[in-house]
Amino acid sequence: RMFDLHADPRRIASVLSRDPLLAPLVDASPGLRVPGAWSGFELVVRTIVGQQVSVKGASTIMGRIVQRAGRMIDGHSHEAT
C-alpha cells in the first residue's frame, strides 16, 4: 500500500485527462505521482511544511509541531538532550 504497487498509471491518466484543468498537466508529466507516506496526516504535514521558502522556516514549523503534538520515546537514538 505504501508504494501503491497495484496502481495502473494508464487508467489513472485516462481518468485525470477527462478534466480540462488536469489534462494538460497529465500530458506534460505522464506518470507523475505523489510521494507515498505512511499516513494521510504525514502527507498533509509534509505538503504544508514543504511550502516554506527556507529550510530554517520549515525546521521551525516542524519543531513547533513536535513540541505540541509529539511524545518522547525512551531510548530513541535521536533523543533530545
Buried (B, 14 or more C-beta within 10 A) or exposed (E): EEEEEEEEEEEBBEEEBEEEEEEEEBEEEEEEEEEEBEEEEEBEBEEEBEEBEEEEEBEEBBEEEEEEEEEEEEEEEEEEE
